[in-house]
Amino acid sequence: MSEIQMIKNNESNIPMSNISKDTNRFQMPYNSIQRKLDRFWDNYSKFLIRYSFITLILSSLITIGLTVYFFNFVQIRHFDETAFFMRNGRTSRNIERIKNIFGNDKNFRAHQQMNLYPALDVIIKRKSQTNRENMNETNMLNQQIIDEVRLLDQQIQSIRITISNTSFQYNYSSLCAIMNHACIVDGNYLLSDRFRQDFAYIKYESSEIYFDTATGANGIAPFIFSRNYQTINATSPDSDYVDESEGTNDEATTEASLTEIISYVPLFRLRYSLNITTDETRRLSAAWENEAINYLNEKFQSRLISVAVSSSTAISDTVSKQASDEGPFIAIMLLIFFIFVCFFISVQGTFHTSVGYLSACGIISLILSSGATFGLLSLLRVQIMEPMALIVFVIAIIESMRVSIICGDYHRIIEQHLPQSSTNVSTKIDIEKILSSILKSSRPYFLSSTLIQMIVFIIMSIISPMPCPKYLSITLVVYVFINYLTHCTFFSSCLIITLKRIKSRRHSLSCLHLPSDYYIKDRKKSIKNTFFQLPMKLFENIDPKFKRIFTGFICLFSIIFVICSLWLILSIDTRLFDDRFLPRNSSSLRSYMKSQTNDYDIGPVIMFVIPQTVDYTNATNRLLIHRMIEKCQNETTTNKFKLVWIDHEDVTDLLTSKDSIDIRITPYSQNDIILSEEENKTVLKASRFYCQYKSIKGDREDLRTMNNLYTYTQQSPIPFIFPFSLIFQHYEALGQIRLEMYLLILIMVTITFVAIFLIFASLKRALLIILHLLVLLSGSLACLYLFHNLSFNFANAPWLYIIPIVYLDTIIHATFNMKKTKWKYNRIMFSLIIALIIFSFFPIETYIFHIICYSLLYQSIICVISINILLPSWFYIIKRILKQNKKTKKLSKILIDTNQSSAITTEIQNLVNEPNGNMNNNI
């Protein structure tokens, strides 16, 4: 019995020893790696100390050379939404297929075109003569109003542009002439003599399409009259006179003479299209558009009508111009930020250890790395776009934080090596030890965050099909790498020179030699002792029970906050256009966009293309075509418009007639049917038909309609049918932007966790870092969504794409240095918050600048709370748990030892109580 018990006790000790051996086996490789890294940083510090001036000069020369190359050979590409278009996307491929089938679209009608051609769009409203608007005063069906509109048309078509360096002038007609007359005035029915003659009695057409057969002028009622036009039943002025003496039925006569006519029209609309064919004609068309908009907004005057105008580039040009005009305000904000950074860094520590010019060295390092980055990109012929300037702002914050951390560690470590009393003032400062300590306390974390950023954006540049995010990712990878190299060379050399000056007691700005007892007689309290010692003591004196409850509540709150924020950011919608994009002085554009929303249910046309021969005489195929149109019309974002050529054409006549092919096709189906003669037989090779969006919001409902239409066509028995709209490229890009924003957060969190765990072999800290990274990223987006109705759009996408890296360094370094002072982080975030508050007083109207301001403000506030409250609370909870586990293990070990002692005592007693004969026999 005793031997069995001893065996069991021995077996019970085996697992503990095995676990200890496994743990040591797991930690030994990381300890070896850590020793090698320590030797690397020691050798690196020795190299910098020995070659500090050479390193400073070489890094300066290389970066300055690349900067000079950048300024001499830079080519900046204009940025607009086309930078997000996917070149190999479904829509781009379909454009090529349509061009191969139907040819160039420059002569096509607006709904048949595949590109957004230059056009001047004019919405005309009647001025009310009183403060109260009524139908009589806003009805456009008035002789004077119609004459005024015709006069407006004459003024628009007479607007001239002068070509620089030449005497040639072009108006609308002459531009049309050089474009092979490929111009269309949509809604020119309003300008026809027939409309002027019949305006008081315009019969309602069920097709809502109006023609002037004499001139060919035409117009679609929902376009030229808006959706709010009204009809009434009225007596026809052309009805025959009926004499009462003839005894004809009066009731029947009355019914026969009533006709539905258009009685009320709230506005007119004209669109002057210019279907360009070359880059030169595009430039001329854009110049004419701008000249016409300037004239209508600034010079046109009328006491009867008001106009709201837009063009193909009006919104983007207005936004770009406003951003360009207000760009210097961003530079001023950055300057204010640097001023506060320099101030807060210079006042840290005691007076004799405060070296404020290190922050200035950090700013110079940023300038050199910025010039070197864009110089290298220019050398490699990488396209440089306007949004890349935003990366400079992000890297400036990152570099400021790194300089602040280095200076904070410098002050903390230098104080440990300064003489503490007058008896050892002759003690020399060991620069090598100080520099090695500074490097070990900061550089591994900077290196890890640099690797994380580079890996994340290398992945994004590979998986993103959009040019703009791809170029942004490449630029960010190069920028982060060069900035880290510049920091490790130029700024580190400045730090070593500073340490050498301290060693020789010449680190004052005037380089005067300080007395040997200077450090002792001028020692002062640091900012940490002045401002943070009392709160820290108060926190330490709090009752442990209350402390556990308080920190537990904070930790639980952080988890709930992350869950709610993630749920909220999944609700962020996309948007093609928002009224907030426009500055306040763009009243005409605002009126135009407001009218587009309130007065029209007309959006881009959706075409369905059948690229192969189909038996259109077959009733089943005709039914499938109509069902496809019905599915399109049943979507929530489409209207009831349809244009199906089989409803207007006799298919049998098209295929059997001996007339010319051009004569067989009616105007309804021009360019919608491709007929060809093959073996003395007419073949209908391809065709297309149409439905229409209600608007151009670009929200998730519009995107869902696009995806549904692709699904319907893929499931349709009609062979190879596919949908297309010129807005699909925009919607595809918006959907991809939304997807990549979520992917960016997911990839960044995943790479951060893997990198921290592999580099530092700490699961606890890796989990804490990704938790607080999620708090930061999801929390800032959630705040923007809740308080500013954030949407993913082409204006803010470049900024939202790069902002997640701003405080990555901060979170990683703070997690591994929790017990040290947090002032080195707080002063940068406080500086940024102050700069943003000052910036908010500037007269800024550019949408993206407001997004930059608010996003940085929320990230800074959340990061301050995270570092000063959330992280300490999590560390306190983890410390309590580990302490409790340690007590439990210690108690278990005591119990095991007690049980073993009891077993041994019992065994001895059993041996003593056995008979002596047995004992002797055993002996």
Rosetta blueprint (number, residue, H / E / L):
1 M L
2 S H
3 E H
4 I H
5 Q H
6 M H
7 I H
8 K H
9 N H
10 N H
11 E H
12 S H
13 N H
14 I H
15 P H
16 M H
17 S H
18 N H
19 I H
20 S H
21 K H
22 D H
23 T H
24 N H
25 R H
26 F H
27 Q H
28 M H
29 P H
30 Y H
31 N H
32 S H
33 I H
34 Q H
35 R H
36 K H
37 L H
38 D H
39 R H
40 F H
41 W H
42 D H
43 N H
44 Y H
45 S H
46 K H
47 F H
48 L H
49 I H
50 R H
51 Y L
52 S H
53 F H
54 I H
55 T H
56 L H
57 I H
58 L H
59 S H
60 S H
61 L H
62 I H
63 T H
64 I H
65 G H
66 L H
67 T H
68 V H
69 Y H
70 F H
71 F H
72 N H
73 F H
74 V L
75 Q L
76 I E
77 R E
78 H L
79 F L
80 D L
81 E H
82 T H
83 A H
84 F H
85 F L
86 M L
87 R L
88 N L
89 G L
90 R H
91 T H
92 S H
93 R H
94 N H
95 I H
96 E H
97 R H
98 I H
99 K H
100 N H
101 I H
102 F H
103 G L
104 N L
105 D L
106 K L
107 N L
108 F L
109 R L
110 A H
111 H H
112 Q H
113 Q L
114 M L
115 N L
116 L L
117 Y L
118 P L
119 A E
120 L E
121 D E
122 V E
123 I E
124 I E
125 K E
126 R E
127 K L
128 S L
129 Q L
130 T L
131 N L
132 R L
133 E L
134 N L
135 M H
136 N H
137 E H
138 T H
139 N L
140 M L
141 L L
142 N L
143 Q H
144 Q H
145 I H
146 I H
147 D H
148 E H
149 V H
150 R H
151 L H
152 L H
153 D H
154 Q H
155 Q H
156 I H
157 Q H
158 S H
159 I L
160 R L
161 I E
162 T E
163 I L
164 S L
165 N L
166 T L
167 S L
168 F L
169 Q E
170 Y E
171 N L
172 Y H
173 S H
174 S H
175 L H
176 C H
177 A H
178 I H
179 M L
180 N L
181 H L
182 A L
183 C E
184 I E
185 V E
186 D E
187 G L
188 N H
189 Y H
190 L H
191 L H
192 S L
193 D H
194 R H
195 F H
196 R H
197 Q H
198 D H
199 F H
200 A H
201 Y H
202 I E
203 K E
204 Y L
205 E L
206 S L
207 S L
208 E L
209 I E
210 Y E
211 F E
212 D E
213 T L
214 A L
215 T L
216 G L
217 A E
218 N E
219 G E
220 I E
221 A H
222 P H
223 F H
224 I H
225 F L
226 S L
227 R L
228 N L
229 Y L
230 Q E
231 T E
232 I E
233 N E
234 A E
235 T E
236 S L
237 P L
238 D L
239 S L
240 D L
241 Y L
242 V L
243 D L
244 E H
245 S H
246 E H
247 G L
248 T L
249 N L
250 D H
251 E H
252 A H
253 T H
254 T H
255 E H
256 A H
257 S H
258 L E
259 T E
260 E E
261 I E
262 I E
263 S E
264 Y E
265 V L
266 P L
267 L E
268 F E
269 R E
270 L E
271 R E
272 Y E
273 S E
274 L E
275 N L
276 I L
277 T L
278 T L
279 D H
280 E H
281 T H
282 R H
283 R H
284 L H
285 S H
286 A H
287 A H
288 W H
289 E H
290 N H
291 E H
292 A H
293 I H
294 N H
295 Y H
296 L H
297 N H
298 E H
299 K H
300 F L
301 Q L
302 S L
303 R L
304 L L
305 I E
306 S E
307 V E
308 A E
309 V E
310 S E
311 S E
312 S L
313 T L
314 A H
315 I H
316 S H
317 D H
318 T H
319 V H
320 S H
321 K H
322 Q H
323 A H
324 S H
325 D H
326 E H
327 G H
328 P H
329 F H
330 I H
331 A H
332 I H
333 M H
334 L H
335 L H
336 I H
337 F H
338 F H
339 I H
340 F H
341 V H
342 C H
343 F H
344 F H
345 I H
346 S H
347 V L
348 Q L
349 G L
350 T L
351 F H
352 H H
353 T H
354 S L
355 V L
356 G L
357 Y H
358 L H
359 S H
360 A H
361 C H
362 G H
363 I H
364 I H
365 S H
366 L H
367 I H
368 L H
369 S H
370 S H
371 G H
372 A H
373 T H
374 F H
375 G H
376 L H
377 L H
378 S H
379 L H
380 L L
381 R L
382 V L
383 Q L
384 I E
385 M E
386 E H
387 P H
388 M H
389 A H
390 L H
391 I H
392 V H
393 F H
394 V H
395 I H
396 A H
397 I H
398 I H
399 E H
400 S H
401 M H
402 R H
403 V H
404 S H
405 I H
406 I H
407 C H
408 G H
409 D H
410 Y H
411 H H
412 R H
413 I H
414 I H
415 E H
416 Q H
417 H H
418 L L
419 P L
420 Q L
421 S L
422 S H
423 T H
424 N H
425 V L
426 S L
427 T L
428 K L
429 I L
430 D L
431 I H
432 E H
433 K H
434 I H
435 L H
436 S H
437 S H
438 I H
439 L H
440 K H
441 S H
442 S H
443 R H
444 P H
445 Y H
446 F H
447 L H
448 S H
449 S H
450 T H
451 L H
452 I H
453 Q H
454 M H
455 I H
456 V H
457 F H
458 I H
459 I H
460 M H
461 S H
462 I H
463 I H
464 S L
465 P L
466 M L
467 P H
468 C H
469 P H
470 K H
471 Y H
472 L H
473 S H
474 I H
475 T H
476 L H
477 V H
478 V H
479 Y H
480 V H
481 F H
482 I H
483 N H
484 Y H
485 L H
486 T H
487 H H
488 C H
489 T H
490 F H
491 F H
492 S H
493 S H
494 C H
495 L H
496 I H
497 I H
498 T H
499 L H
500 K H
501 R H
502 I H
503 K H
504 S L
505 R L
506 R L
507 H L
508 S L
509 L L
510 S L
511 C L
512 L L
513 H L
514 L L
515 P L
516 S L
517 D L
518 Y H
519 Y H
520 I H
521 K H
522 D L
523 R L
524 K L
525 K L
526 S L
527 I H
528 K H
529 N H
530 T H
531 F H
532 F H
533 Q H
534 L H
535 P H
536 M H
537 K H
538 L H
539 F H
540 E H
541 N L
542 I L
543 D L
544 P H
545 K H
546 F H
547 K H
548 R H
549 I H
550 F H
551 T H
552 G H
553 F H
554 I H
555 C H
556 L H
557 F H
558 S H
559 I H
560 I H
561 F H
562 V H
563 I H
564 C H
565 S H
566 L H
567 W H
568 L H
569 I H
570 L L
571 S L
572 I L
573 D E
574 T E
575 R L
576 L L
577 F L
578 D L
579 D H
580 R H
581 F H
582 L L
583 P L
584 R L
585 N L
586 S L
587 S H
588 S H
589 L H
590 R H
591 S H
592 Y H
593 M H
594 K H
595 S H
596 Q H
597 T H
598 N H
599 D L
600 Y L
601 D L
602 I L
603 G L
604 P L
605 V E
606 I E
607 M E
608 F E
609 V E
610 I E
611 P L
612 Q L
613 T L
614 V L
615 D L
616 Y L
617 T L
618 N L
619 A H
620 T H
621 N H
622 R H
623 L H
624 L H
625 I H
626 H H
627 R H
628 M H
629 I H
630 E H
631 K H
632 C H
633 Q H
634 N L
635 E L
636 T L
637 T L
638 T E
639 N L
640 K L
641 F L
642 K L
643 L E
644 V L
645 W H
646 I H
647 D H
648 H L
649 E L
650 D L
651 V H
652 T H
653 D H
654 L H
655 L H
656 T H
657 S L
658 K L
659 D L
660 S L
661 I H
662 D H
663 I H
664 R H
665 I L
666 T L
667 P H
668 Y H
669 S H
670 Q L
671 N L
672 D L
673 I E
674 I E
675 L E
676 S E
677 E E
678 E L
679 E L
680 N L
681 K L
682 T E
683 V E
684 L E
685 K E
686 A E
687 S E
688 R E
689 F E
690 Y E
691 C E
692 Q E
693 Y E
694 K L
695 S L
696 I L
697 K L
698 G L
699 D L
700 R H
701 E H
702 D H
703 L H
704 R H
705 T H
706 M H
707 N H
708 N H
709 L H
710 Y H
711 T H
712 Y H
713 T H
714 Q H
715 Q H
716 S L
717 P L
718 I L
719 P L
720 F L
721 I L
722 F E
723 P E
724 F E
725 S L
726 L L
727 I L
728 F H
729 Q H
730 H H
731 Y H
732 E H
733 A H
734 L H
735 G H
736 Q H
737 I H
738 R H
739 L H
740 E H
741 M H
742 Y H
743 L H
744 L H
745 I H
746 L H
747 I H
748 M H
749 V H
750 T H
751 I H
752 T H
753 F H
754 V H
755 A H
756 I H
757 F H
758 L H
759 I H
760 F H
761 A L
762 S L
763 L H
764 K H
765 R H
766 A H
767 L H
768 L H
769 I H
770 I H
771 L H
772 H H
773 L H
774 L H
775 V H
776 L H
777 L H
778 S H
779 G H
780 S H
781 L H
782 A H
783 C H
784 L H
785 Y H
786 L H
787 F H
788 H H
789 N L
790 L L
791 S E
792 F E
793 N L
794 F L
795 A L
796 N L
797 A H
798 P H
799 W H
800 L H
801 Y H
802 I H
803 I H
804 P H
805 I H
806 V L
807 Y L
808 L H
809 D H
810 T H
811 I H
812 I H
813 H H
814 A H
815 T H
816 F H
817 N L
818 M L
819 K L
820 K L
821 T L
822 K L
823 W H
824 K H
825 Y H
826 N H
827 R H
828 I H
829 M H
830 F H
831 S H
832 L H
833 I H
834 I H
835 A H
836 L H
837 I H
838 I H
839 F H
840 S L
841 F L
842 F L
843 P L
844 I L
845 E L
846 T L
847 Y H
848 I H
849 F H
850 H H
851 I H
852 I H
853 C H
854 Y H
855 S H
856 L H
857 L H
858 Y H
859 Q H
860 S H
861 I H
862 I H
863 C H
864 V H
865 I H
866 S H
867 I H
868 N H
869 I H
870 L H
871 L H
872 P H
873 S H
874 W H
875 F H
876 Y H
877 I H
878 I H
879 K H
880 R H
881 I H
882 L H
883 K H
884 Q H
885 N H
886 K H
887 K H
888 T H
889 K H
890 K H
891 L H
892 S H
893 K H
894 I H
895 L H
896 I H
897 D H
898 T H
899 N H
900 Q H
901 S H
902 S H
903 A H
904 I H
905 T H
906 T H
907 E H
908 I H
909 Q H
910 N H
911 L H
912 V H
913 N H
914 E L
915 P L
916 N H
917 G H
918 N H
919 M H
920 N H
921 N H
922 N H
923 I L
